[in-house]
Amino acid sequence: MKRTPITIVAVMLFAVVAGCTPDSGQQTPTPEPVMSTPTPTPTPQWTEEEQAAIDAVQNYLEVWTSISQNLQTADWNAIRDVSSDPAASEALSVWAQWNQNGWHLEGGPMFIPDYVNRGGLDALGQRYHVHGCFSITDGYLLDINGNRITDRGTERGTADYLVLKGSSQYLVLEDNPEDEPC
């Protein structure tokens, strides 16, 4: 039987697709796909005191958010359970302005710490600077009618919180947003 060039090409193509060569009849091993394993980002290991300072910031933000979302019914002074001046006074000032305008917060901020530095020690206690990324991408202000005052945020930036470890608890003293991206 005489093979035409088309038949030979078809047989060779079939052999290649089937993973074998026309002469040997043996299959060519199919290479396993190479899967790269993503390298996990290392999780910082915090000392007990550093973790307590971070927890103080997270607690402060939770209380701040809860009050900001419920200005009409919330106990604004609850912020003083997790912070001291000037942070507490600044929060009260912001809420007074929002309340006067009939605004409230929808959503809330998120804070991811990246480092903690030990600060000064004095008669009041040890201070810590808790630094990290502050994001309000899921937060915005609403007016009394439920209309947005601000667009859904895309703001992200670094922030530094000054935390005081007093004799019985950790309190946020300062909430310092920075103009650096994170």
C-alpha positions as CSV (number, residue, x, y, z in Angstrom):
1,M,0.0,0.0,0.0
2,K,1.4,3.3,-1.0
3,R,1.1,6.1,1.5
4,T,0.5,9.6,0.4
5,P,2.2,12.6,2.0
6,I,-1.1,13.6,3.7
7,T,-1.4,10.1,5.2
8,I,2.1,10.3,6.5
9,V,1.6,13.7,8.0
10,A,-1.7,12.6,9.6
11,V,0.0,9.5,11.1
12,M,2.9,11.6,12.5
13,L,0.5,14.2,13.9
14,F,-1.5,11.4,15.5
15,A,1.7,9.9,16.9
16,V,2.8,13.2,18.4
17,V,-0.6,13.9,19.8
18,A,-0.7,10.4,21.2
19,G,2.7,10.9,22.8
20,C,4.6,8.4,20.8
21,T,6.8,8.2,17.7
22,P,5.9,6.2,14.6
23,D,9.0,4.0,14.8
24,S,9.1,3.1,18.4
25,G,5.5,2.8,19.4
26,Q,6.6,3.9,22.9
27,Q,4.9,6.7,24.8
28,T,6.9,9.8,25.6
29,P,6.4,10.6,29.3
30,T,4.3,13.6,29.8
31,P,6.0,16.1,32.0
32,E,4.3,17.0,35.3
33,P,3.3,20.6,35.5
34,V,5.6,22.6,37.7
35,M,3.6,24.3,40.4
36,S,5.3,27.0,42.3
37,T,4.5,27.2,45.9
38,P,3.9,30.7,47.1
39,T,6.2,31.9,49.7
40,P,4.2,32.9,52.7
41,T,4.7,36.3,54.2
42,P,6.3,35.9,57.6
43,T,4.0,36.7,60.5
44,P,5.7,39.0,62.9
45,Q,6.3,37.5,66.3
46,W,5.3,40.0,68.9
47,T,6.3,40.0,72.5
48,E,3.5,39.9,75.1
49,E,3.8,43.6,75.7
50,E,3.9,44.5,72.0
51,Q,0.8,42.3,71.4
52,A,-1.0,44.0,74.2
53,A,-0.2,47.4,72.6
54,I,-1.5,46.2,69.3
55,D,-4.6,44.9,71.0
56,A,-5.1,48.3,72.6
57,V,-5.1,49.9,69.1
58,Q,-7.6,47.3,67.8
59,N,-9.9,47.8,70.8
60,Y,-9.7,51.6,70.4
61,L,-10.7,51.3,66.7
62,E,-13.5,48.9,67.5
63,V,-15.0,51.3,70.1
64,W,-14.4,54.3,67.8
65,T,-16.2,52.5,64.9
66,S,-19.1,51.4,67.1
67,I,-19.7,54.9,68.4
68,S,-19.2,56.4,64.9
69,Q,-21.8,54.1,63.5
70,N,-24.4,54.8,66.2
71,L,-23.8,58.4,67.2
72,Q,-27.4,59.0,68.2
73,T,-27.6,56.2,70.8
74,A,-23.9,55.4,71.7
75,D,-22.2,56.5,74.9
76,W,-19.5,58.6,73.4
77,N,-17.5,58.6,76.7
78,A,-16.9,54.9,76.2
79,I,-13.9,56.0,74.1
80,R,-12.2,57.0,77.4
81,D,-12.2,53.3,78.4
82,V,-9.7,52.6,75.6
83,S,-8.0,55.9,75.2
84,S,-6.9,59.1,76.9
85,D,-6.2,62.6,75.7
86,P,-5.5,63.8,73.1
87,A,-6.9,60.9,71.2
88,A,-10.2,60.7,73.2
89,S,-10.8,64.5,72.9
90,E,-10.1,64.4,69.2
91,A,-12.7,61.6,68.7
92,L,-15.3,63.5,70.8
93,S,-14.7,66.6,68.6
94,V,-15.1,64.7,65.4
95,W,-18.3,63.1,66.6
96,A,-19.7,66.4,67.7
97,Q,-19.2,67.8,64.2
98,W,-20.7,64.6,62.6
99,N,-23.6,64.6,64.9
100,Q,-24.3,68.3,64.2
101,N,-24.4,67.5,60.5
102,G,-26.5,64.4,61.0
103,W,-23.7,62.1,59.8
104,H,-22.7,58.6,60.8
105,L,-20.1,56.0,59.7
106,E,-21.0,53.1,57.5
107,G,-18.4,50.3,57.5
108,G,-15.2,50.9,59.4
109,P,-11.4,51.1,59.4
110,M,-9.0,48.3,59.3
111,F,-5.5,48.4,60.8
112,I,-2.7,45.9,60.2
113,P,0.4,46.5,62.3
114,D,3.8,46.2,60.8
115,Y,6.1,47.1,63.7
116,V,6.0,48.2,67.3
117,N,8.7,50.4,68.9
118,R,9.2,50.8,72.6
119,G,9.0,54.5,73.5
120,G,9.7,56.5,76.6
121,L,9.1,55.4,80.2
122,D,8.0,57.9,82.8
123,A,5.9,58.0,86.0
124,L,2.7,57.2,83.9
125,G,4.1,54.1,82.4
126,Q,5.8,52.6,79.3
127,R,4.9,54.0,75.8
128,Y,4.8,52.0,72.6
129,H,4.5,53.3,69.0
130,V,2.3,50.9,67.1
131,H,2.8,51.5,63.3
132,G,1.0,50.0,60.4
133,C,-1.4,50.3,57.5
134,F,-4.7,52.0,58.2
135,S,-7.4,51.5,55.6
136,I,-10.9,52.9,55.2
137,T,-11.6,51.1,51.9
138,D,-14.9,49.8,53.3
139,G,-16.0,52.9,55.2
140,Y,-17.8,56.1,54.3
141,L,-20.0,58.7,55.9
142,L,-23.7,58.8,55.4
143,D,-26.0,61.8,56.0
144,I,-29.3,61.7,57.9
145,N,-31.1,60.4,54.8
146,G,-28.6,57.6,54.1
147,N,-26.9,59.4,51.3
148,R,-23.1,59.1,51.1
149,I,-21.1,62.1,52.1
150,T,-18.0,60.4,51.0
151,D,-17.4,57.9,48.3
152,R,-16.5,54.3,49.3
153,G,-13.0,54.9,50.4
154,T,-9.9,53.9,48.7
155,E,-7.8,55.6,51.3
156,R,-4.9,53.6,52.7
157,G,-2.0,55.0,54.5
158,T,0.3,54.4,57.3
159,A,-0.6,55.4,60.9
160,D,1.2,55.5,64.2
161,Y,-0.6,55.0,67.4
162,L,1.0,56.1,70.7
163,V,0.0,53.6,73.4
164,L,0.6,54.0,77.1
165,K,1.0,50.9,79.3
166,G,-0.2,52.2,82.6
167,S,-0.4,50.4,85.9
168,S,-3.6,48.5,85.0
169,Q,-4.2,48.8,81.2
170,Y,-3.0,50.0,77.8
171,L,-4.6,53.2,76.4
172,V,-4.2,54.9,73.0
173,L,-2.9,58.4,73.6
174,E,-2.4,59.6,70.0
175,D,-3.8,58.5,66.7
176,N,-1.4,59.9,64.1
177,P,-2.2,59.3,60.4
178,E,0.7,59.7,58.0
179,D,0.8,60.6,54.4
180,E,2.8,57.5,53.4
181,P,1.3,54.7,51.2
182,C,1.1,51.2,52.6
